[in-house]
Amino acid sequence: MGPIKLIIIALLLYLGYRLLASDWKKKRDTKEEIHKQDDGPIADVLVEDPVCHKLVPREQAVRLNSQTRGEILYFCSEECCNLFVSQEGEKK
Ligand SMILES: [Zn+2]
């Protein structure tokens, strides 16, 4: 066996080790993230869609600054928002 072959084998072993190490680190990071979510307070506030009455996280809801109601309304989807706009004659 020549020295080049030895170097290649050593390189492969090193790369294999690096792959395993990074994979292990990823798994550990994911675990820590889940742990954080378990302990943390609920950041998302649920809001009610006035059209279909579904509860949606405010961060994901479609917002509409309602002129007729004088408040910000939240919808589960663009469709519900459009439905509300056409029902109440709102301007977006
Ligand atoms: Zn809806």
PDB file of the backbone (N, CA, C, O) and the ligand in Angstrom, with CONECT records:
HET     ZN  A 101       1
ATOM      1  N   MET A   1       0.832  -1.215   0.000  1.00  0.00           N
ATOM      2  CA  MET A   1       0.000   0.000   0.000  1.00  0.00           C
ATOM      3  C   MET A   1       0.866   1.264   0.000  1.00  0.00           C
ATOM      4  O   MET A   1       1.707   1.452   0.879  1.00  0.00           O
ATOM      5  N   GLY A   2       0.647   2.124  -0.998  1.00  0.00           N
ATOM      6  CA  GLY A   2       1.460   3.342  -1.091  1.00  0.00           C
ATOM      7  C   GLY A   2       0.997   4.401  -0.114  1.00  0.00           C
ATOM      8  O   GLY A   2      -0.089   4.292   0.456  1.00  0.00           O
ATOM      9  N   PRO A   3       1.781   5.387   0.078  1.00  0.00           N
ATOM     10  CA  PRO A   3       1.420   6.453   1.044  1.00  0.00           C
ATOM     11  C   PRO A   3       0.188   7.254   0.611  1.00  0.00           C
ATOM     12  O   PRO A   3      -0.548   7.779   1.446  1.00  0.00           O
ATOM     13  N   ILE A   4      -0.028   7.341  -0.728  1.00  0.00           N
ATOM     14  CA  ILE A   4      -1.199   8.098  -1.196  1.00  0.00           C
ATOM     15  C   ILE A   4      -2.485   7.422  -0.748  1.00  0.00           C
ATOM     16  O   ILE A   4      -3.437   8.077  -0.323  1.00  0.00           O
ATOM     17  N   LYS A   5      -2.494   6.069  -0.853  1.00  0.00           N
ATOM     18  CA  LYS A   5      -3.683   5.328  -0.428  1.00  0.00           C
ATOM     19  C   LYS A   5      -3.949   5.552   1.055  1.00  0.00           C
ATOM     20  O   LYS A   5      -5.095   5.710   1.475  1.00  0.00           O
ATOM     21  N   LEU A   6      -2.879   5.565   1.839  1.00  0.00           N
ATOM     22  CA  LEU A   6      -3.035   5.788   3.283  1.00  0.00           C
ATOM     23  C   LEU A   6      -3.649   7.162   3.565  1.00  0.00           C
ATOM     24  O   LEU A   6      -4.509   7.320   4.433  1.00  0.00           O
ATOM     25  N   ILE A   7      -3.167   8.158   2.789  1.00  0.00           N
ATOM     26  CA  ILE A   7      -3.686   9.514   2.978  1.00  0.00           C
ATOM     27  C   ILE A   7      -5.180   9.556   2.638  1.00  0.00           C
ATOM     28  O   ILE A   7      -5.976  10.175   3.345  1.00  0.00           O
ATOM     29  N   ILE A   8      -5.544   8.878   1.529  1.00  0.00           N
ATOM     30  CA  ILE A   8      -6.958   8.856   1.129  1.00  0.00           C
ATOM     31  C   ILE A   8      -7.816   8.199   2.204  1.00  0.00           C
ATOM     32  O   ILE A   8      -8.889   8.699   2.542  1.00  0.00           O
ATOM     33  N   ILE A   9      -7.341   7.081   2.739  1.00  0.00           N
ATOM     34  CA  ILE A   9      -8.109   6.393   3.792  1.00  0.00           C
ATOM     35  C   ILE A   9      -8.262   7.294   5.016  1.00  0.00           C
ATOM     36  O   ILE A   9      -9.338   7.387   5.607  1.00  0.00           O
ATOM     37  N   ALA A  10      -7.173   7.950   5.379  1.00  0.00           N
ATOM     38  CA  ALA A  10      -7.220   8.847   6.538  1.00  0.00           C
ATOM     39  C   ALA A  10      -8.216   9.979   6.299  1.00  0.00           C
ATOM     40  O   ALA A  10      -8.959  10.377   7.195  1.00  0.00           O
ATOM     41  N   LEU A  11      -8.210  10.491   5.057  1.00  0.00           N
ATOM     42  CA  LEU A  11      -9.117  11.588   4.693  1.00  0.00           C
ATOM     43  C   LEU A  11     -10.572  11.128   4.783  1.00  0.00           C
ATOM     44  O   LEU A  11     -11.432  11.844   5.298  1.00  0.00           O
ATOM     45  N   LEU A  12     -10.837   9.905   4.265  1.00  0.00           N
ATOM     46  CA  LEU A  12     -12.196   9.364   4.303  1.00  0.00           C
ATOM     47  C   LEU A  12     -12.667   9.182   5.741  1.00  0.00           C
ATOM     48  O   LEU A  12     -13.804   9.501   6.088  1.00  0.00           O
ATOM     49  N   LEU A  13     -11.770   8.665   6.561  1.00  0.00           N
ATOM     50  CA  LEU A  13     -12.120   8.471   7.969  1.00  0.00           C
ATOM     51  C   LEU A  13     -12.432   9.814   8.628  1.00  0.00           C
ATOM     52  O   LEU A  13     -13.369   9.935   9.417  1.00  0.00           O
ATOM     53  N   TYR A  14     -11.632  10.807   8.289  1.00  0.00           N
ATOM     54  CA  TYR A  14     -11.818  12.137   8.864  1.00  0.00           C
ATOM     55  C   TYR A  14     -13.160  12.729   8.427  1.00  0.00           C
ATOM     56  O   TYR A  14     -13.900  13.297   9.230  1.00  0.00           O
ATOM     57  N   LEU A  15     -13.456  12.579   7.115  1.00  0.00           N
ATOM     58  CA  LEU A  15     -14.723  13.103   6.588  1.00  0.00           C
ATOM     59  C   LEU A  15     -15.916  12.388   7.225  1.00  0.00           C
ATOM     60  O   LEU A  15     -16.920  13.012   7.570  1.00  0.00           O
ATOM     61  N   GLY A  16     -15.785  11.059   7.375  1.00  0.00           N
ATOM     62  CA  GLY A  16     -16.846  10.285   8.014  1.00  0.00           C
ATOM     63  C   GLY A  16     -17.079  10.761   9.431  1.00  0.00           C
ATOM     64  O   GLY A  16     -18.217  10.886   9.882  1.00  0.00           O
ATOM     65  N   TYR A  17     -15.994  11.024  10.122  1.00  0.00           N
ATOM     66  CA  TYR A  17     -16.099  11.508  11.493  1.00  0.00           C
ATOM     67  C   TYR A  17     -16.786  12.869  11.540  1.00  0.00           C
ATOM     68  O   TYR A  17     -17.627  13.130  12.401  1.00  0.00           O
ATOM     69  N   ARG A  18     -16.408  13.734  10.591  1.00  0.00           N
ATOM     70  CA  ARG A  18     -16.998  15.081  10.549  1.00  0.00           C
ATOM     71  C   ARG A  18     -18.509  15.012  10.301  1.00  0.00           C
ATOM     72  O   ARG A  18     -19.290  15.734  10.921  1.00  0.00           O
ATOM     73  N   LEU A  19     -18.904  14.118   9.370  1.00  0.00           N
ATOM     74  CA  LEU A  19     -20.320  13.951   9.059  1.00  0.00           C
ATOM     75  C   LEU A  19     -21.101  13.500  10.288  1.00  0.00           C
ATOM     76  O   LEU A  19     -22.163  14.039  10.601  1.00  0.00           O
ATOM     77  N   LEU A  20     -20.554  12.498  10.980  1.00  0.00           N
ATOM     78  CA  LEU A  20     -21.222  11.984  12.176  1.00  0.00           C
ATOM     79  C   LEU A  20     -21.322  13.063  13.240  1.00  0.00           C
ATOM     80  O   LEU A  20     -22.351  13.209  13.900  1.00  0.00           O
ATOM     81  N   ALA A  21     -20.246  13.813  13.397  1.00  0.00           N
ATOM     82  CA  ALA A  21     -20.202  14.845  14.436  1.00  0.00           C
ATOM     83  C   ALA A  21     -21.222  15.935  14.147  1.00  0.00           C
ATOM     84  O   ALA A  21     -21.908  16.395  15.059  1.00  0.00           O
ATOM     85  N   SER A  22     -21.332  16.357  12.880  1.00  0.00           N
ATOM     86  CA  SER A  22     -22.273  17.435  12.557  1.00  0.00           C
ATOM     87  C   SER A  22     -23.709  16.934  12.692  1.00  0.00           C
ATOM     88  O   SER A  22     -24.591  17.682  13.113  1.00  0.00           O
ATOM     89  N   ASP A  23     -23.942  15.677  12.337  1.00  0.00           N
ATOM     90  CA  ASP A  23     -25.273  15.097  12.459  1.00  0.00           C
ATOM     91  C   ASP A  23     -25.687  15.051  13.925  1.00  0.00           C
ATOM     92  O   ASP A  23     -26.826  15.363  14.272  1.00  0.00           O
ATOM     93  N   TRP A  24     -24.760  14.662  14.764  1.00  0.00           N
ATOM     94  CA  TRP A  24     -25.037  14.577  16.192  1.00  0.00           C
ATOM     95  C   TRP A  24     -25.358  15.962  16.757  1.00  0.00           C
ATOM     96  O   TRP A  24     -26.251  16.119  17.590  1.00  0.00           O
ATOM     97  N   LYS A  25     -24.609  16.958  16.285  1.00  0.00           N
ATOM     98  CA  LYS A  25     -24.801  18.323  16.765  1.00  0.00           C
ATOM     99  C   LYS A  25     -26.190  18.827  16.355  1.00  0.00           C
ATOM    100  O   LYS A  25     -26.881  19.474  17.141  1.00  0.00           O
ATOM    101  N   LYS A  26     -26.592  18.516  15.099  1.00  0.00           N
ATOM    102  CA  LYS A  26     -27.906  18.929  14.611  1.00  0.00           C
ATOM    103  C   LYS A  26     -29.006  18.368  15.497  1.00  0.00           C
ATOM    104  O   LYS A  26     -29.929  19.080  15.892  1.00  0.00           O
ATOM    105  N   LYS A  27     -28.894  17.070  15.805  1.00  0.00           N
ATOM    106  CA  LYS A  27     -29.903  16.416  16.635  1.00  0.00           C
ATOM    107  C   LYS A  27     -29.995  17.090  17.995  1.00  0.00           C
ATOM    108  O   LYS A  27     -31.083  17.302  18.529  1.00  0.00           O
ATOM    109  N   ARG A  28     -28.830  17.424  18.544  1.00  0.00           N
ATOM    110  CA  ARG A  28     -28.798  18.037  19.861  1.00  0.00           C
ATOM    111  C   ARG A  28     -29.443  19.423  19.808  1.00  0.00           C
ATOM    112  O   ARG A  28     -30.182  19.799  20.718  1.00  0.00           O
ATOM    113  N   ASP A  29     -29.164  20.186  18.737  1.00  0.00           N
ATOM    114  CA  ASP A  29     -29.737  21.529  18.583  1.00  0.00           C
ATOM    115  C   ASP A  29     -31.260  21.467  18.512  1.00  0.00           C
ATOM    116  O   ASP A  29     -31.956  22.274  19.128  1.00  0.00           O
ATOM    117  N   THR A  30     -31.769  20.489  17.744  1.00  0.00           N
ATOM    118  CA  THR A  30     -33.221  20.353  17.592  1.00  0.00           C
ATOM    119  C   THR A  30     -33.851  20.067  18.951  1.00  0.00           C
ATOM    120  O   THR A  30     -34.891  20.627  19.300  1.00  0.00           O
ATOM    121  N   LYS A  31     -33.209  19.196  19.700  1.00  0.00           N
ATOM    122  CA  LYS A  31     -33.720  18.843  21.021  1.00  0.00           C
ATOM    123  C   LYS A  31     -33.810  20.088  21.903  1.00  0.00           C
ATOM    124  O   LYS A  31     -34.800  20.305  22.601  1.00  0.00           O
ATOM    125  N   GLU A  32     -32.762  20.889  21.855  1.00  0.00           N
ATOM    126  CA  GLU A  32     -32.725  22.098  22.687  1.00  0.00           C
ATOM    127  C   GLU A  32     -33.830  23.065  22.283  1.00  0.00           C
ATOM    128  O   GLU A  32     -34.430  23.719  23.135  1.00  0.00           O
ATOM    129  N   GLU A  33     -34.102  23.155  20.970  1.00  0.00           N
ATOM    130  CA  GLU A  33     -35.150  24.040  20.483  1.00  0.00           C
ATOM    131  C   GLU A  33     -36.512  23.612  21.014  1.00  0.00           C
ATOM    132  O   GLU A  33     -37.298  24.438  21.479  1.00  0.00           O
ATOM    133  N   ILE A  34     -36.783  22.309  20.937  1.00  0.00           N
ATOM    134  CA  ILE A  34     -38.058  21.782  21.419  1.00  0.00           C
ATOM    135  C   ILE A  34     -38.181  22.064  22.916  1.00  0.00           C
ATOM    136  O   ILE A  34     -39.246  22.435  23.410  1.00  0.00           O
ATOM    137  N   HIS A  35     -37.080  21.881  23.617  1.00  0.00           N
ATOM    138  CA  HIS A  35     -37.076  22.101  25.057  1.00  0.00           C
ATOM    139  C   HIS A  35     -37.442  23.557  25.375  1.00  0.00           C
ATOM    140  O   HIS A  35     -38.218  23.839  26.288  1.00  0.00           O
ATOM    141  N   LYS A  36     -36.853  24.470  24.590  1.00  0.00           N
ATOM    142  CA  LYS A  36     -37.102  25.893  24.788  1.00  0.00           C
ATOM    143  C   LYS A  36     -38.595  26.195  24.596  1.00  0.00           C
ATOM    144  O   LYS A  36     -39.189  26.936  25.379  1.00  0.00           O
ATOM    145  N   GLN A  37     -39.194  25.615  23.551  1.00  0.00           N
ATOM    146  CA  GLN A  37     -40.608  25.862  23.262  1.00  0.00           C
ATOM    147  C   GLN A  37     -41.493  25.349  24.391  1.00  0.00           C
ATOM    148  O   GLN A  37     -42.512  25.955  24.720  1.00  0.00           O
ATOM    149  N   ASP A  38     -41.095  24.231  24.976  1.00  0.00           N
ATOM    150  CA  ASP A  38     -41.885  23.666  26.068  1.00  0.00           C
ATOM    151  C   ASP A  38     -41.918  24.596  27.274  1.00  0.00           C
ATOM    152  O   ASP A  38     -42.950  24.761  27.926  1.00  0.00           O
ATOM    153  N   ASP A  39     -40.764  25.200  27.556  1.00  0.00           N
ATOM    154  CA  ASP A  39     -40.661  26.011  28.761  1.00  0.00           C
ATOM    155  C   ASP A  39     -41.169  27.437  28.560  1.00  0.00           C
ATOM    156  O   ASP A  39     -41.658  28.070  29.497  1.00  0.00           O
ATOM    157  N   GLY A  40     -41.048  27.938  27.325  1.00  0.00           N
ATOM    158  CA  GLY A  40     -41.369  29.341  27.059  1.00  0.00           C
ATOM    159  C   GLY A  40     -42.845  29.639  27.154  1.00  0.00           C
ATOM    160  O   GLY A  40     -43.672  28.731  27.063  1.00  0.00           O
ATOM    161  N   PRO A  41     -43.189  30.913  27.337  1.00  0.00           N
ATOM    162  CA  PRO A  41     -44.602  31.285  27.373  1.00  0.00           C
ATOM    163  C   PRO A  41     -45.213  31.233  25.978  1.00  0.00           C
ATOM    164  O   PRO A  41     -44.490  31.270  24.983  1.00  0.00           O
ATOM    165  N   ILE A  42     -46.513  31.148  25.898  1.00  0.00           N
ATOM    166  CA  ILE A  42     -47.174  31.094  24.592  1.00  0.00           C
ATOM    167  C   ILE A  42     -47.155  32.500  24.005  1.00  0.00           C
ATOM    168  O   ILE A  42     -47.852  33.394  24.485  1.00  0.00           O
ATOM    169  N   ALA A  43     -46.342  32.687  22.954  1.00  0.00           N
ATOM    170  CA  ALA A  43     -46.168  34.015  22.376  1.00  0.00           C
ATOM    171  C   ALA A  43     -47.350  34.377  21.480  1.00  0.00           C
ATOM    172  O   ALA A  43     -47.747  35.538  21.395  1.00  0.00           O
ATOM    173  N   ASP A  44     -47.908  33.355  20.809  1.00  0.00           N
ATOM    174  CA  ASP A  44     -48.990  33.608  19.869  1.00  0.00           C
ATOM    175  C   ASP A  44     -50.326  33.771  20.588  1.00  0.00           C
ATOM    176  O   ASP A  44     -50.689  32.966  21.446  1.00  0.00           O
ATOM    177  N   VAL A  45     -51.038  34.812  20.226  1.00  0.00           N
ATOM    178  CA  VAL A  45     -52.369  35.041  20.785  1.00  0.00           C
ATOM    179  C   VAL A  45     -53.377  34.579  19.740  1.00  0.00           C
ATOM    180  O   VAL A  45     -53.237  34.882  18.556  1.00  0.00           O
ATOM    181  N   LEU A  46     -54.381  33.852  20.179  1.00  0.00           N
ATOM    182  CA  LEU A  46     -55.400  33.387  19.242  1.00  0.00           C
ATOM    183  C   LEU A  46     -56.456  34.466  19.040  1.00  0.00           C
ATOM    184  O   LEU A  46     -56.919  35.091  19.995  1.00  0.00           O
ATOM    185  N   VAL A  47     -56.824  34.672  17.790  1.00  0.00           N
ATOM    186  CA  VAL A  47     -57.861  35.647  17.469  1.00  0.00           C
ATOM    187  C   VAL A  47     -58.979  34.950  16.700  1.00  0.00           C
ATOM    188  O   VAL A  47     -58.747  33.945  16.027  1.00  0.00           O
ATOM    189  N   GLU A  48     -60.190  35.487  16.804  1.00  0.00           N
ATOM    190  CA  GLU A  48     -61.318  34.833  16.149  1.00  0.00           C
ATOM    191  C   GLU A  48     -61.628  35.472  14.812  1.00  0.00           C
ATOM    192  O   GLU A  48     -61.749  36.691  14.689  1.00  0.00           O
ATOM    193  N   ASP A  49     -61.753  34.621  13.827  1.00  0.00           N
ATOM    194  CA  ASP A  49     -62.157  35.045  12.494  1.00  0.00           C
ATOM    195  C   ASP A  49     -63.648  35.376  12.556  1.00  0.00           C
ATOM    196  O   ASP A  49     -64.445  34.494  12.876  1.00  0.00           O
ATOM    197  N   PRO A  50     -64.062  36.640  12.256  1.00  0.00           N
ATOM    198  CA  PRO A  50     -65.479  37.008  12.357  1.00  0.00           C
ATOM    199  C   PRO A  50     -66.348  36.354  11.285  1.00  0.00           C
ATOM    200  O   PRO A  50     -67.574  36.376  11.393  1.00  0.00           O
ATOM    201  N   VAL A  51     -65.736  35.776  10.258  1.00  0.00           N
ATOM    202  CA  VAL A  51     -66.515  35.162   9.182  1.00  0.00           C
ATOM    203  C   VAL A  51     -66.801  33.698   9.491  1.00  0.00           C
ATOM    204  O   VAL A  51     -67.962  33.292   9.528  1.00  0.00           O
ATOM    205  N   CYS A  52     -65.763  32.905   9.713  1.00  0.00           N
ATOM    206  CA  CYS A  52     -65.972  31.475   9.946  1.00  0.00           C
ATOM    207  C   CYS A  52     -65.805  31.101  11.412  1.00  0.00           C
ATOM    208  O   CYS A  52     -65.985  29.939  11.776  1.00  0.00           O
ATOM    209  N   HIS A  53     -65.464  32.067  12.258  1.00  0.00           N
ATOM    210  CA  HIS A  53     -65.311  31.885  13.704  1.00  0.00           C
ATOM    211  C   HIS A  53     -64.252  30.857  14.071  1.00  0.00           C
ATOM    212  O   HIS A  53     -64.353  30.181  15.095  1.00  0.00           O
ATOM    213  N   LYS A  54     -63.246  30.750  13.231  1.00  0.00           N
ATOM    214  CA  LYS A  54     -62.122  29.869  13.519  1.00  0.00           C
ATOM    215  C   LYS A  54     -61.109  30.659  14.336  1.00  0.00           C
ATOM    216  O   LYS A  54     -60.932  31.858  14.121  1.00  0.00           O
ATOM    217  N   LEU A  55     -60.451  29.996  15.264  1.00  0.00           N
ATOM    218  CA  LEU A  55     -59.405  30.666  16.038  1.00  0.00           C
ATOM    219  C   LEU A  55     -58.070  30.504  15.322  1.00  0.00           C
ATOM    220  O   LEU A  55     -57.656  29.390  15.000  1.00  0.00           O
ATOM    221  N   VAL A  56     -57.407  31.622  15.080  1.00  0.00           N
ATOM    222  CA  VAL A  56     -56.115  31.581  14.378  1.00  0.00           C
ATOM    223  C   VAL A  56     -55.066  32.352  15.179  1.00  0.00           C
ATOM    224  O   VAL A  56     -55.393  33.341  15.835  1.00  0.00           O
ATOM    225  N   PRO A  57     -53.787  31.899  15.132  1.00  0.00           N
ATOM    226  CA  PRO A  57     -52.721  32.667  15.781  1.00  0.00           C
ATOM    227  C   PRO A  57     -52.600  34.048  15.121  1.00  0.00           C
ATOM    228  O   PRO A  57     -52.556  34.156  13.896  1.00  0.00           O
ATOM    229  N   ARG A  58     -52.550  35.091  15.939  1.00  0.00           N
ATOM    230  CA  ARG A  58     -52.551  36.451  15.408  1.00  0.00           C
ATOM    231  C   ARG A  58     -51.416  36.709  14.425  1.00  0.00           C
ATOM    232  O   ARG A  58     -51.573  37.456  13.460  1.00  0.00           O
ATOM    233  N   GLU A  59     -50.259  36.074  14.686  1.00  0.00           N
ATOM    234  CA  GLU A  59     -49.106  36.295  13.819  1.00  0.00           C
ATOM    235  C   GLU A  59     -49.355  35.800  12.395  1.00  0.00           C
ATOM    236  O   GLU A  59     -48.776  36.315  11.439  1.00  0.00           O
ATOM    237  N   GLN A  60     -50.222  34.794  12.265  1.00  0.00           N
ATOM    238  CA  GLN A  60     -50.471  34.203  10.948  1.00  0.00           C
ATOM    239  C   GLN A  60     -51.749  34.722  10.307  1.00  0.00           C
ATOM    240  O   GLN A  60     -52.015  34.440   9.139  1.00  0.00           O
ATOM    241  N   ALA A  61     -52.540  35.474  11.054  1.00  0.00           N
ATOM    242  CA  ALA A  61     -53.849  35.905  10.560  1.00  0.00           C
ATOM    243  C   ALA A  61     -53.721  37.001   9.511  1.00  0.00           C
ATOM    244  O   ALA A  61     -52.733  37.734   9.461  1.00  0.00           O
ATOM    245  N   VAL A  62     -54.760  37.091   8.668  1.00  0.00           N
ATOM    246  CA  VAL A  62     -54.848  38.171   7.676  1.00  0.00           C
ATOM    247  C   VAL A  62     -55.506  39.361   8.362  1.00  0.00           C
ATOM    248  O   VAL A  62     -56.603  39.237   8.906  1.00  0.00           O
ATOM    249  N   ARG A  63     -54.843  40.507   8.339  1.00  0.00           N
ATOM    250  CA  ARG A  63     -55.349  41.682   9.056  1.00  0.00           C
ATOM    251  C   ARG A  63     -56.184  42.579   8.168  1.00  0.00           C
ATOM    252  O   ARG A  63     -55.919  42.722   6.975  1.00  0.00           O
ATOM    253  N   LEU A  64     -57.187  43.176   8.765  1.00  0.00           N
ATOM    254  CA  LEU A  64     -57.977  44.175   8.056  1.00  0.00           C
ATOM    255  C   LEU A  64     -58.304  45.283   9.042  1.00  0.00           C
ATOM    256  O   LEU A  64     -58.876  45.035  10.103  1.00  0.00           O
ATOM    257  N   ASN A  65     -57.937  46.504   8.686  1.00  0.00           N
ATOM    258  CA  ASN A  65     -58.279  47.654   9.521  1.00  0.00           C
ATOM    259  C   ASN A  65     -59.688  48.081   9.143  1.00  0.00           C
ATOM    260  O   ASN A  65     -59.891  48.812   8.175  1.00  0.00           O
ATOM    261  N   SER A  66     -60.655  47.615   9.920  1.00  0.00           N
ATOM    262  CA  SER A  66     -62.058  47.819   9.570  1.00  0.00           C
ATOM    263  C   SER A  66     -62.493  49.259   9.798  1.00  0.00           C
ATOM    264  O   SER A  66     -62.315  49.807  10.886  1.00  0.00           O
ATOM    265  N   GLN A  67     -63.072  49.875   8.747  1.00  0.00           N
ATOM    266  CA  GLN A  67     -63.565  51.249   8.848  1.00  0.00           C
ATOM    267  C   GLN A  67     -64.924  51.281   9.544  1.00  0.00           C
ATOM    268  O   GLN A  67     -65.194  52.180  10.340  1.00  0.00           O
ATOM    269  N   THR A  68     -65.772  50.311   9.248  1.00  0.00           N
ATOM    270  CA  THR A  68     -67.113  50.320   9.826  1.00  0.00           C
ATOM    271  C   THR A  68     -67.088  49.940  11.306  1.00  0.00           C
ATOM    272  O   THR A  68     -67.928  50.410  12.075  1.00  0.00           O
ATOM    273  N   ARG A  69     -66.140  49.100  11.716  1.00  0.00           N
ATOM    274  CA  ARG A  69     -66.104  48.675  13.117  1.00  0.00           C
ATOM    275  C   ARG A  69     -65.085  49.461  13.941  1.00  0.00           C
ATOM    276  O   ARG A  69     -65.100  49.429  15.172  1.00  0.00           O
ATOM    277  N   GLY A  70     -64.211  50.156  13.242  1.00  0.00           N
ATOM    278  CA  GLY A  70     -63.216  50.952  13.938  1.00  0.00           C
ATOM    279  C   GLY A  70     -62.205  50.135  14.713  1.00  0.00           C
ATOM    280  O   GLY A  70     -61.689  50.593  15.733  1.00  0.00           O
ATOM    281  N   GLU A  71     -61.912  48.927  14.242  1.00  0.00           N
ATOM    282  CA  GLU A  71     -60.911  48.085  14.900  1.00  0.00           C
ATOM    283  C   GLU A  71     -60.224  47.201  13.877  1.00  0.00           C
ATOM    284  O   GLU A  71     -60.671  47.064  12.738  1.00  0.00           O
ATOM    285  N   ILE A  72     -59.115  46.600  14.319  1.00  0.00           N
ATOM    286  CA  ILE A  72     -58.419  45.697  13.424  1.00  0.00           C
ATOM    287  C   ILE A  72     -59.037  44.304  13.564  1.00  0.00           C
ATOM    288  O   ILE A  72     -59.161  43.771  14.666  1.00  0.00           O
ATOM    289  N   LEU A  73     -59.409  43.746  12.453  1.00  0.00           N
ATOM    290  CA  LEU A  73     -60.000  42.409  12.444  1.00  0.00           C
ATOM    291  C   LEU A  73     -59.008  41.419  11.872  1.00  0.00           C
ATOM    292  O   LEU A  73     -58.170  41.760  11.037  1.00  0.00           O
ATOM    293  N   TYR A  74     -59.119  40.193  12.336  1.00  0.00           N
ATOM    294  CA  TYR A  74     -58.186  39.146  11.899  1.00  0.00           C
ATOM    295  C   TYR A  74     -58.963  38.013  11.259  1.00  0.00           C
ATOM    296  O   TYR A  74     -60.018  37.606  11.745  1.00  0.00           O
ATOM    297  N   PHE A  75     -58.419  37.511  10.159  1.00  0.00           N
ATOM    298  CA  PHE A  75     -59.070  36.430   9.421  1.00  0.00           C
ATOM    299  C   PHE A  75     -58.121  35.255   9.251  1.00  0.00           C
ATOM    300  O   PHE A  75     -56.900  35.411   9.248  1.00  0.00           O
ATOM    301  N   CYS A  76     -58.721  34.064   9.108  1.00  0.00           N
ATOM    302  CA  CYS A  76     -57.906  32.861   8.945  1.00  0.00           C
ATOM    303  C   CYS A  76     -57.273  32.820   7.564  1.00  0.00           C
ATOM    304  O   CYS A  76     -56.209  32.227   7.383  1.00  0.00           O
ATOM    305  N   SER A  77     -57.918  33.445   6.597  1.00  0.00           N
ATOM    306  CA  SER A  77     -57.409  33.404   5.233  1.00  0.00           C
ATOM    307  C   SER A  77     -57.850  34.641   4.456  1.00  0.00           C
ATOM    308  O   SER A  77     -58.719  35.401   4.885  1.00  0.00           O
ATOM    309  N   GLU A  78     -57.218  34.810   3.300  1.00  0.00           N
ATOM    310  CA  GLU A  78     -57.557  35.931   2.412  1.00  0.00           C
ATOM    311  C   GLU A  78     -59.006  35.804   1.935  1.00  0.00           C
ATOM    312  O   GLU A  78     -59.682  36.810   1.718  1.00  0.00           O
ATOM    313  N   GLU A  79     -59.480  34.563   1.772  1.00  0.00           N
ATOM    314  CA  GLU A  79     -60.847  34.333   1.299  1.00  0.00           C
ATOM    315  C   GLU A  79     -61.864  34.885   2.305  1.00  0.00           C
ATOM    316  O   GLU A  79     -62.816  35.569   1.929  1.00  0.00           O
ATOM    317  N   CYS A  80     -61.649  34.578   3.582  1.00  0.00           N
ATOM    318  CA  CYS A  80     -62.563  35.060   4.619  1.00  0.00           C
ATOM    319  C   CYS A  80     -62.534  36.579   4.680  1.00  0.00           C
ATOM    320  O   CYS A  80     -63.571  37.217   4.861  1.00  0.00           O
ATOM    321  N   CYS A  81     -61.362  37.151   4.530  1.00  0.00           N
ATOM    322  CA  CYS A  81     -61.195  38.598   4.565  1.00  0.00           C
ATOM    323  C   CYS A  81     -61.974  39.221   3.409  1.00  0.00           C
ATOM    324  O   CYS A  81     -62.690  40.205   3.594  1.00  0.00           O
ATOM    325  N   ASN A  82     -61.831  38.646   2.222  1.00  0.00           N
ATOM    326  CA  ASN A  82     -62.536  39.162   1.050  1.00  0.00           C
ATOM    327  C   ASN A  82     -64.049  39.038   1.213  1.00  0.00           C
ATOM    328  O   ASN A  82     -64.809  39.915   0.801  1.00  0.00           O
ATOM    329  N   LEU A  83     -64.469  37.922   1.828  1.00  0.00           N
ATOM    330  CA  LEU A  83     -65.887  37.693   2.062  1.00  0.00           C
ATOM    331  C   LEU A  83     -66.432  38.769   2.989  1.00  0.00           C
ATOM    332  O   LEU A  83     -67.509  39.315   2.753  1.00  0.00           O
ATOM    333  N   PHE A  84     -65.684  39.069   4.041  1.00  0.00           N
ATOM    334  CA  PHE A  84     -66.089  40.092   5.002  1.00  0.00           C
ATOM    335  C   PHE A  84     -66.174  41.449   4.318  1.00  0.00           C
ATOM    336  O   PHE A  84     -67.130  42.202   4.506  1.00  0.00           O
ATOM    337  N   VAL A  85     -65.147  41.744   3.516  1.00  0.00           N
ATOM    338  CA  VAL A  85     -65.113  43.034   2.805  1.00  0.00           C
ATOM    339  C   VAL A  85     -66.332  43.170   1.899  1.00  0.00           C
ATOM    340  O   VAL A  85     -66.935  44.242   1.845  1.00  0.00           O
ATOM    341  N   SER A  86     -66.708  42.103   1.184  1.00  0.00           N
ATOM    342  CA  SER A  86     -67.850  42.196   0.272  1.00  0.00           C
ATOM    343  C   SER A  86     -69.170  42.242   1.036  1.00  0.00           C
ATOM    344  O   SER A  86     -70.127  42.865   0.575  1.00  0.00           O
ATOM    345  N   GLN A  87     -69.234  41.584   2.209  1.00  0.00           N
ATOM    346  CA  GLN A  87     -70.468  41.600   3.008  1.00  0.00           C
ATOM    347  C   GLN A  87     -70.709  42.953   3.651  1.00  0.00           C
ATOM    348  O   GLN A  87     -71.831  43.461   3.649  1.00  0.00           O
ATOM    349  N   GLU A  88     -69.645  43.538   4.204  1.00  0.00           N
ATOM    350  CA  GLU A  88     -69.794  44.787   4.957  1.00  0.00           C
ATOM    351  C   GLU A  88     -69.583  46.013   4.086  1.00  0.00           C
ATOM    352  O   GLU A  88     -69.741  47.143   4.547  1.00  0.00           O
ATOM    353  N   GLY A  89     -69.226  45.794   2.830  1.00  0.00           N
ATOM    354  CA  GLY A  89     -68.966  46.905   1.934  1.00  0.00           C
ATOM    355  C   GLY A  89     -67.766  47.732   2.356  1.00  0.00           C
ATOM    356  O   GLY A  89     -67.758  48.955   2.218  1.00  0.00           O
ATOM    357  N   GLU A  90     -66.741  47.044   2.877  1.00  0.00           N
ATOM    358  CA  GLU A  90     -65.530  47.724   3.339  1.00  0.00           C
ATOM    359  C   GLU A  90     -64.607  48.022   2.168  1.00  0.00           C
ATOM    360  O   GLU A  90     -64.606  47.325   1.153  1.00  0.00           O
ATOM    361  N   LYS A  91     -63.832  49.069   2.342  1.00  0.00           N
ATOM    362  CA  LYS A  91     -62.758  49.312   1.383  1.00  0.00           C
ATOM    363  C   LYS A  91     -61.470  48.857   2.027  1.00  0.00           C
ATOM    364  O   LYS A  91     -61.184  49.190   3.178  1.00  0.00           O
ATOM    365  N   LYS A  92     -60.698  48.097   1.282  1.00  0.00           N
ATOM    366  CA  LYS A  92     -59.469  47.551   1.858  1.00  0.00           C
ATOM    367  C   LYS A  92     -58.386  48.591   1.984  1.00  0.00           C
ATOM    368  O   LYS A  92     -57.289  48.286   2.453  1.00  0.00           O
TER     369      LYS A  92
HETATM  370 ZN    ZN A 101     -62.009  32.041   8.163  1.00  0.00          ZN2+
END
